[in-house]
Amino acid sequence: MRALTYHGSKDVRVETVPDPVLVDADDIVIRVTATAICGSDLHLYRGKIPDVKSGDILGHEFMGIVEEAGPAVTRVARGDRVVIPFVIACGECFHCRLAEYAACETTNTGPGAALNKKNILPPAALFGYSHLYGGVAGGQAEYVRVPKANVGPLRVPDALSDEKVLFLSDILPTGYQAALNAGVTEGSTVAIFGAGPVGLMSAACCRLLGAATIFMVDHLRYRLDFAERTYGVIPIDFADVDDPAEYIVAHTHGRGVDASIEAVGFEAEGSALETVMLAMKVEGSSGVALRQCIAATRRCGTVSVPGVYAGFIHGFLFGDAFDKGLTFKMGQTHVQKLMPELLEHIGEGRLDPGVIVSHHISLEDAASGYEVFDKKQQDCRKVIMTPHAHRVESRQDEALDETFPASDPVSPFIPAKAP
């Protein structure tokens, strides 16, 4: 089969690799119909995640058709159309019984990323996300072996397009969990740092939960413009506003928002010093976005962190968080818990995650897709890749009438339409 494989920093290739096979009795093999490049895939692409080996298949947002099923599989059957959560969970351990699927104690054969973990078991295995998380082959491929198929895969109706349901695999439940962790309810005020795919899905879910005011901070104008017209956010371009937190406080009666959502992660653009410290590995993550969240949030408010972090951070300003009585909630998403509810919201028209898609490409063009997404070219918000085809058509929707043109006339990209 064909699959996207890792060969070093900013070196990914679509190659022919062995087809996956059933290993355990509760495995399935799916034929992938759609897969996407996630913002957290860029951490791998940039060589920032350790223990990624040459030839590893990347990708953790994917869906498809069940081609084979092991004898112990009861939840799905051959021919079913399914979305696969990026977290691999057993459904039986201490954490799974609490619906804390991302903390599953049995699926990850790797060490996890914690530095001071003592003897605590690592968290759940993840598809296509390094040997820290099990070294499981990812979904940017024509076929994928899916372990624990009685816990993860969710059947989806044929009436809903791949584009509408694909993001149930990761960024939609991640954005929803971020909003739930933030305690968003009717009338809440929220600040979202980062207008990438997770930030956009967080905005959509905050609106779903009734947020009254959403500030969104980024430095890419095209992403802020999209978020403003799609989700009604108040855009803050930190290229123009030196201190977004100060702006947010000034526009919330000098108090701050009820909650902040940090949807950037450890590669947040900070000071020159932090950039050097990250490069020298003196610091594990940039703390600039977290400091902004602490400053922008009102006393007794909440900071929700769906952004990926690792290691240690200087200048965390924990004293400020204590002084303000803040609550922090964070971590990988318990995807299996949230997927059914979110599928219902999609089916009933309350959510349309596919609206953020800007480009469709063939899997064969995946390396170009990574480059364009990484460099934020062609107003790229989100890329969907389709295996088993050389080219695919862009999203068609009579309600959408603005097209982002590709800057390169021979580009493999087919930009989707946007609202």
ChimeraX attribute file (.defattr): number of C-alpha atoms within 10 A of each C-alpha:
attribute: neighborCount
match mode: 1-to-1
recipient: residues
	/A:1	15
	/A:2	19
	/A:3	29
	/A:4	26
	/A:5	27
	/A:6	21
	/A:7	17
	/A:8	15
	/A:9	14
	/A:10	16
	/A:11	15
	/A:12	22
	/A:13	19
	/A:14	19
	/A:15	15
	/A:16	12
	/A:17	14
	/A:18	10
	/A:19	14
	/A:20	16
	/A:21	15
	/A:22	16
	/A:23	13
	/A:24	15
	/A:25	14
	/A:26	19
	/A:27	21
	/A:28	29
	/A:29	24
	/A:30	28
	/A:31	22
	/A:32	25
	/A:33	22
	/A:34	25
	/A:35	29
	/A:36	28
	/A:37	23
	/A:38	22
	/A:39	22
	/A:40	19
	/A:41	19
	/A:42	19
	/A:43	19
	/A:44	22
	/A:45	23
	/A:46	13
	/A:47	16
	/A:48	16
	/A:49	19
	/A:50	13
	/A:51	15
	/A:52	23
	/A:53	14
	/A:54	12
	/A:55	17
	/A:56	21
	/A:57	30
	/A:58	27
	/A:59	26
	/A:60	27
	/A:61	27
	/A:62	34
	/A:63	31
	/A:64	27
	/A:65	19
	/A:66	23
	/A:67	17
	/A:68	18
	/A:69	24
	/A:70	18
	/A:71	11
	/A:72	14
	/A:73	18
	/A:74	12
	/A:75	13
	/A:76	19
	/A:77	18
	/A:78	14
	/A:79	14
	/A:80	18
	/A:81	23
	/A:82	26
	/A:83	28
	/A:84	29
	/A:85	29
	/A:86	30
	/A:87	25
	/A:88	32
	/A:89	33
	/A:90	21
	/A:91	21
	/A:92	15
	/A:93	17
	/A:94	14
	/A:95	19
	/A:96	22
	/A:97	12
	/A:98	13
	/A:99	19
	/A:100	20
	/A:101	28
	/A:102	22
	/A:103	26
	/A:104	27
	/A:105	22
	/A:106	20
	/A:107	21
	/A:108	23
	/A:109	18
	/A:110	19
	/A:111	15
	/A:112	18
	/A:113	16
	/A:114	13
	/A:115	10
	/A:116	8
	/A:117	11
	/A:118	7
	/A:119	6
	/A:120	9
	/A:121	16
	/A:122	22
	/A:123	28
	/A:124	28
	/A:125	29
	/A:126	25
	/A:127	28
	/A:128	25
	/A:129	27
	/A:130	24
	/A:131	22
	/A:132	22
	/A:133	25
	/A:134	22
	/A:135	22
	/A:136	26
	/A:137	25
	/A:138	27
	/A:139	31
	/A:140	29
	/A:141	32
	/A:142	22
	/A:143	27
	/A:144	29
	/A:145	24
	/A:146	28
	/A:147	24
	/A:148	20
	/A:149	26
	/A:150	18
	/A:151	22
	/A:152	27
	/A:153	27
	/A:154	23
	/A:155	19
	/A:156	20
	/A:157	14
	/A:158	9
	/A:159	7
	/A:160	13
	/A:161	11
	/A:162	22
	/A:163	19
	/A:164	17
	/A:165	24
	/A:166	28
	/A:167	27
	/A:168	27
	/A:169	27
	/A:170	25
	/A:171	26
	/A:172	30
	/A:173	26
	/A:174	29
	/A:175	25
	/A:176	26
	/A:177	26
	/A:178	34
	/A:179	30
	/A:180	17
	/A:181	20
	/A:182	25
	/A:183	19
	/A:184	24
	/A:185	16
	/A:186	12
	/A:187	13
	/A:188	19
	/A:189	22
	/A:190	30
	/A:191	30
	/A:192	29
	/A:193	26
	/A:194	25
	/A:195	27
	/A:196	22
	/A:197	25
	/A:198	27
	/A:199	28
	/A:200	28
	/A:201	28
	/A:202	29
	/A:203	30
	/A:204	25
	/A:205	27
	/A:206	29
	/A:207	24
	/A:208	17
	/A:209	18
	/A:210	14
	/A:211	19
	/A:212	16
	/A:213	18
	/A:214	23
	/A:215	22
	/A:216	28
	/A:217	28
	/A:218	21
	/A:219	17
	/A:220	17
	/A:221	16
	/A:222	16
	/A:223	23
	/A:224	23
	/A:225	16
	/A:226	19
	/A:227	23
	/A:228	16
	/A:229	11
	/A:230	16
	/A:231	17
	/A:232	18
	/A:233	25
	/A:234	17
	/A:235	22
	/A:236	24
	/A:237	16
	/A:238	15
	/A:239	13
	/A:240	9
	/A:241	13
	/A:242	11
	/A:243	15
	/A:244	24
	/A:245	24
	/A:246	15
	/A:247	16
	/A:248	24
	/A:249	17
	/A:250	13
	/A:251	13
	/A:252	16
	/A:253	9
	/A:254	13
	/A:255	14
	/A:256	26
	/A:257	27
	/A:258	22
	/A:259	31
	/A:260	33
	/A:261	31
	/A:262	27
	/A:263	29
	/A:264	26
	/A:265	24
	/A:266	23
	/A:267	21
	/A:268	20
	/A:269	15
	/A:270	12
	/A:271	12
	/A:272	9
	/A:273	10
	/A:274	23
	/A:275	17
	/A:276	12
	/A:277	16
	/A:278	18
	/A:279	12
	/A:280	10
	/A:281	12
	/A:282	13
	/A:283	18
	/A:284	20
	/A:285	22
	/A:286	27
	/A:287	24
	/A:288	20
	/A:289	25
	/A:290	26
	/A:291	17
	/A:292	18
	/A:293	26
	/A:294	27
	/A:295	23
	/A:296	29
	/A:297	28
	/A:298	23
	/A:299	20
	/A:300	14
	/A:301	21
	/A:302	26
	/A:303	29
	/A:304	25
	/A:305	27
	/A:306	27
	/A:307	25
	/A:308	18
	/A:309	19
	/A:310	15
	/A:311	13
	/A:312	15
	/A:313	19
	/A:314	14
	/A:315	11
	/A:316	16
	/A:317	14
	/A:318	12
	/A:319	9
	/A:320	13
	/A:321	22
	/A:322	13
	/A:323	10
	/A:324	16
	/A:325	14
	/A:326	19
	/A:327	17
	/A:328	16
	/A:329	17
	/A:330	18
	/A:331	16
	/A:332	21
	/A:333	25
	/A:334	24
	/A:335	28
	/A:336	27
	/A:337	17
	/A:338	17
	/A:339	25
	/A:340	15
	/A:341	11
	/A:342	19
	/A:343	21
	/A:344	12
	/A:345	14
	/A:346	18
	/A:347	17
	/A:348	10
	/A:349	9
	/A:350	15
	/A:351	20
	/A:352	18
	/A:353	21
	/A:354	20
	/A:355	18
	/A:356	24
	/A:357	22
	/A:358	23
	/A:359	26
	/A:360	26
	/A:361	26
	/A:362	22
	/A:363	27
	/A:364	23
	/A:365	21
	/A:366	26
	/A:367	17
	/A:368	17
	/A:369	26
	/A:370	21
	/A:371	16
	/A:372	17
	/A:373	20
	/A:374	18
	/A:375	11
	/A:376	15
	/A:377	13
	/A:378	18
	/A:379	20
	/A:380	23
	/A:381	21
	/A:382	22
	/A:383	24
	/A:384	26
	/A:385	25
	/A:386	24
	/A:387	25
	/A:388	17
	/A:389	12
	/A:390	12
	/A:391	18
	/A:392	14
	/A:393	13
	/A:394	17
	/A:395	19
	/A:396	11
	/A:397	12
	/A:398	7
	/A:399	9
	/A:400	13
	/A:401	10
	/A:402	10
	/A:403	12
	/A:404	15
	/A:405	14
	/A:406	17
	/A:407	11
	/A:408	9
	/A:409	8
	/A:410	7
	/A:411	12
	/A:412	19
	/A:413	26
	/A:414	20
	/A:415	23
	/A:416	25
	/A:417	22
	/A:418	20
	/A:419	13
